[in-house]
Every structure is written in structure tokens, then in C-alpha cells.
Amino acid sequence: MDIVTWARTRSPWLIHFNAGACNACDIEVVAAITPRFDLERFGALLKGSPRHADVMVVTGSVSRQVRERLKRIYEQMPEPKFVVAVGACAISGGVFQQCYNVMEGVDKVIPVDAYIPGCSPKPEAILDGVVKLLKSAGY
Amino acid sequence: MGKREFTIHVGPQHPALKEPENFVFKVDGEYVVDVEPRIGYNHRGIEKAMENRTYIQNLYIVERVCGICSNSHQTCYTQNVEELLGMEIPERAKYIRVLLAELERIHSHLLWLGVAAHEIGFDTLFYYIWRDREVVMDMLEEISGNRVNYAMPTIGGVRRDIAADKIPKYLKMLDVLEERTKFYKNICATEKTVLARADGVGFLSKEDAIRLNAVGPNLRASGVASDIRADSPYLVYDEIPWNVISYDSGDVFANVLVRVDETFESVNICRYCLEHLPDGPIRTIFSPLGKVPEGEAVSLVEAPRGELIHYIQSRGTDKPYRYKIRAPTLGNIPALCEKLRGGYIADIPIVLAGIDPCFSCTDRMVFVDEDRDKRWEMNGEQLRRYGVEWYK
């Protein structure tokens, strides 16, 4: 493993983007960084700006208003970048399928690297998904 | 000195949580002169979707209006449908619904307390509170099978029963929660960091709170002892001994105290429910293909954030003809604007968090200097840092 991959996979900085979620996945993403689950032991840090982030954690079914903003935020992230879709809505639209204002999945708008199913996924599942993503990136 | 007003846009591309808002602030130096709210982002079309789904399918979509108040929305919905059906639900189901509602309130208020601590830069407190919040999450998971979307109320009762042999364990967990909340109340009331950022910040007078239709803890922090659970009791709130909490000071500090004290009340209500759980069935059956008679109904529920209103209109089919939801944060926005006026920029994050709108940290804002034609951006995280630095 070269030193660049080593450094990258051991400090993945996250940005959490809510693309029209009901809040359930979001509080579970936050719960995943708090002491019981402690995502930060893998070097992950939740950041506020996409320009600092390596991994975008997207929740929600992507409403039409949010679609362009999601694209813009994705474009602002530096390469290499990864996207994790958290929850049934981010994967396929979930219960909001066939709603007139919903894109039915993050991968309709930007490329997705990892899917974490559940409504909402438990923090353990989110941890598992992020760790699997890091492994595929050469952890 | 010429008058120089800046305009700050908070979150046009606000990728917010359940009720995304966009605020345009006019600021003069460090003071907020005026606030203009715009709402409607993140619209998913739930009301329309409900008209195309059967009553049983709607249970699951109405729950996902908000992941934190999911039980309140479902209770409100089922009360509406049961009223149209003329259905009386079993006593045991009512107690279980109240238990779930109060556990949800504990989880929501602790969550809020942690977020508020984060907004004032007190991250140690945030992590402590979220660690202890896992106790109530464990309880919810054990009772309902899921941590956030519980799917407990169903048309005609509740979906799952509470095992009698688990009750002593739940009571012990409630003791832990009460003890830890006491600890946090003590911290919030004495810690200088909290007092400096919360005491006297974001003031809302009693008259304004009533005039602007504030709801929930936001209203009770301004000295109005109004709570749907007491004013128009639903389920079994009139049988359970509990108190409406209100504080007079109308600032963020009063918001903290109201929520902490309500957590104690909720713990006591949960205890009462577990100790006085009546025997009997937990639901009366409603067929998945069942039709609901023609008519309309309105139902009120005190969600953790305040008064929640659902309206239903049925035309005698298996789907509602019209459904309308008024969530509490919408009611709180005019009062929030009043709270922000005259305050400091540095106080924006905590005052926004004060009404518990669940603001996301990825929100971005554009600062526009109208005189000098200068623009700059700040996101929620940077604004939070700005606030923390400003108060150093």
C-alpha cells in the first residue's frame, strides 16, 4: 500500500447531506459518531464543508429542489471522492416512491459507491457500510 | 457613519432536516435587524401521496413525515381514522401509545439538549448526553423493534404488546434516565458556558408568543402554560398525574429548562403507564381493505416540538380524499423570527436551534454587503465556530 492510500483511508472525512430525508437516518448518522458507536475511531470526522470531505453520506429520497444542490455539493468535493447512500429512501425512494417531487434514489443524480439499507439503518449498519467502503478503497 | 446593512442568506440550498427553511437576515454590524423566512424546500408531496394510498399503507408514510416525531404523527393519524370509523381502542393500547409518546419525548428532548450544547461549542456535553440517550433508544428498540420509526400505533390499537416480565427492567432504565437528566439539569443551571450563551438570548415576550402562535416548549418557555395534553386531553392523559411545565424568562435558557423538566415529567408518565398497564387486548382489527365512512375529522397531538394538527376528509372509499398536516415547527417560525430580531449574528445558531427545527450543519449561507457589492459564504459549521469564537 502506498503512503497516499494509507493516509487517505485512515482519515476519511465525512460530509453529511440530507437530500429530503425524514430525519430518522440523520439522527442515526449522528448517533454513529457519538460514544456508544464511535465512528471516529476509524479516523472519520464529520465536517461541515464539502471542500474538506472525502466521503459524502447522503440520506433521503432526493427531492427536485435538492437535486441541483446535491450535484453542486458533489462537484465541490475534491477527488478521490466516495458517496454512501444511507437508508431505503436514498437507495430507491423508499416509501416516497411515485411521489411527484421525488427522484427515487441518489444514484439517479450522482454515482454511489456504497448502499446501506434500512429504514432507518442502525448505527452499527452505518459503521459496517463505511468500513466496507474503506476496505474497498484499500484500508 | 452611514447606515450599512448586510444581507445574509441562510440556506437557499439548505439540505435541511425535516422542515428545511431559508432565512434572509439583514444585519447591521453584529446586530440582526430583520429576518425574512422562506419555507417549502425539501417538499416531498406527502399529502398528495396519502390520497393515493390505502389507510393501512398511509400508516407508514405518515410516520415518515418526521423521523423524530414519528410516533406523534402516527398517533394523530390513527386518532383521525378511528374517529371516522367510530372505533374505540382498548385501554391497554391507549396506555402503550402514551408510553411510546413519552419515550419519544424523552429521546427528542435529550437529542435537542445535545444539539444545543453543540451549537454553543460545548461538545463534551453533547457527547455525554448522546451517550445517555442510548438508554431510551434501547428501550424503544426493545419495545417496538426499531430505534426511530417505531410503527407502534395502528388503526384500532397498537401493533406490539409489552411483556410483563420486562417491566422491572424498563423501570430501572427510567431510573437511570432520571438520574442522568438531573445531572444535566444541574450542569445547565450552573455551568458558566451555558449561562453565557443561553441566558437572556433570543427573548420572546408572553404577548408576542401568543400573538405569533408559538407552540410547544417554545411557547411554554415564554410563560404560557399551554399543552395539548392538558388543554384537550387525548388517549389517557386525563387519568395520569402530571404537570404542565412553563418558565417566564422567554429566552433560550428557559427553553433548556422547559425541556429538561418535561423530560422528568415524561419519565414519571412512563413509570405510571408501566405500573398501571391495564389488562386486555391491544387492538381491534381493521381490515387492510377496509373502507372508512364519509366525513371529516381533526386531531391534535402534543408532539415533542409542540402542537401537531392533522385533518382528514373521507369520501367513503379505502383511501383518504384529502389529508392535511400542520407540523409544530411551522407554527414556531414567526416566533423564531421575532426571537432573532435585535440579537447578534453569533447567536443565530443557538436561537435557531432553540425552537428545535433540526437544522442541518451542511446548510450554507451567502453574506452580501449591499453597499460594497461584496459577497461571502459561510456554512452552518463556520457560523457555529464564529459564534464560539465571538464569545471567547
Chai-1 contact restraints between the chains, C-beta under 6 A:
chainA,res_idxA,chainB,res_idxB,connection_type,confidence,min_distance_angstrom,max_distance_angstrom,comment,restraint_id
A,F17,B,P15,contact,1.0,0.0,6.0,A-B,restraint_1
A,F17,B,T362,contact,1.0,0.0,6.0,A-B,restraint_2
A,N18,B,P15,contact,1.0,0.0,6.0,A-B,restraint_3
A,N18,B,L17,contact,1.0,0.0,6.0,A-B,restraint_4
A,N18,B,S360,contact,1.0,0.0,6.0,A-B,restraint_5
A,G20,B,N42,contact,1.0,0.0,6.0,A-B,restraint_6
A,G20,B,R44,contact,1.0,0.0,6.0,A-B,restraint_7
A,C22,B,R64,contact,1.0,0.0,6.0,A-B,restraint_8
A,C22,B,C66,contact,1.0,0.0,6.0,A-B,restraint_9
A,C22,B,G67,contact,1.0,0.0,6.0,A-B,restraint_10
A,N23,B,L17,contact,1.0,0.0,6.0,A-B,restraint_11
A,N23,B,K18,contact,1.0,0.0,6.0,A-B,restraint_12
A,N23,B,C66,contact,1.0,0.0,6.0,A-B,restraint_13
A,N23,B,G67,contact,1.0,0.0,6.0,A-B,restraint_14
A,N23,B,I68,contact,1.0,0.0,6.0,A-B,restraint_15
A,N23,B,C358,contact,1.0,0.0,6.0,A-B,restraint_16
A,A24,B,G67,contact,1.0,0.0,6.0,A-B,restraint_17
A,A24,B,V148,contact,1.0,0.0,6.0,A-B,restraint_18
A,A24,B,N149,contact,1.0,0.0,6.0,A-B,restraint_19
A,D26,B,L17,contact,1.0,0.0,6.0,A-B,restraint_20
A,T34,B,Y127,contact,1.0,0.0,6.0,A-B,restraint_21
A,T34,B,W130,contact,1.0,0.0,6.0,A-B,restraint_22
A,P35,B,Y127,contact,1.0,0.0,6.0,A-B,restraint_23
A,P35,B,R131,contact,1.0,0.0,6.0,A-B,restraint_24
A,R36,B,R131,contact,1.0,0.0,6.0,A-B,restraint_25
A,R36,B,E134,contact,1.0,0.0,6.0,A-B,restraint_26
A,G48,B,C361,contact,1.0,0.0,6.0,A-B,restraint_27
A,G48,B,N379,contact,1.0,0.0,6.0,A-B,restraint_28
A,G48,B,G380,contact,1.0,0.0,6.0,A-B,restraint_29
A,G48,B,E381,contact,1.0,0.0,6.0,A-B,restraint_30
A,S49,B,N379,contact,1.0,0.0,6.0,A-B,restraint_31
A,S63,B,N42,contact,1.0,0.0,6.0,A-B,restraint_32
A,S63,B,R44,contact,1.0,0.0,6.0,A-B,restraint_33
A,Q65,B,Y41,contact,1.0,0.0,6.0,A-B,restraint_34
A,V66,B,P15,contact,1.0,0.0,6.0,A-B,restraint_35
A,R69,B,Q13,contact,1.0,0.0,6.0,A-B,restraint_36
A,V95,B,Y60,contact,1.0,0.0,6.0,A-B,restraint_37
A,V95,B,I61,contact,1.0,0.0,6.0,A-B,restraint_38
A,V95,B,R64,contact,1.0,0.0,6.0,A-B,restraint_39
A,F96,B,R44,contact,1.0,0.0,6.0,A-B,restraint_40
A,C99,B,R44,contact,1.0,0.0,6.0,A-B,restraint_41
A,C99,B,G45,contact,1.0,0.0,6.0,A-B,restraint_42
A,C99,B,A49,contact,1.0,0.0,6.0,A-B,restraint_43
A,Y100,B,G45,contact,1.0,0.0,6.0,A-B,restraint_44
A,N101,B,H43,contact,1.0,0.0,6.0,A-B,restraint_45
A,N101,B,R44,contact,1.0,0.0,6.0,A-B,restraint_46
A,N101,B,G45,contact,1.0,0.0,6.0,A-B,restraint_47
A,V102,B,R44,contact,1.0,0.0,6.0,A-B,restraint_48
A,S120,B,V148,contact,1.0,0.0,6.0,A-B,restraint_49
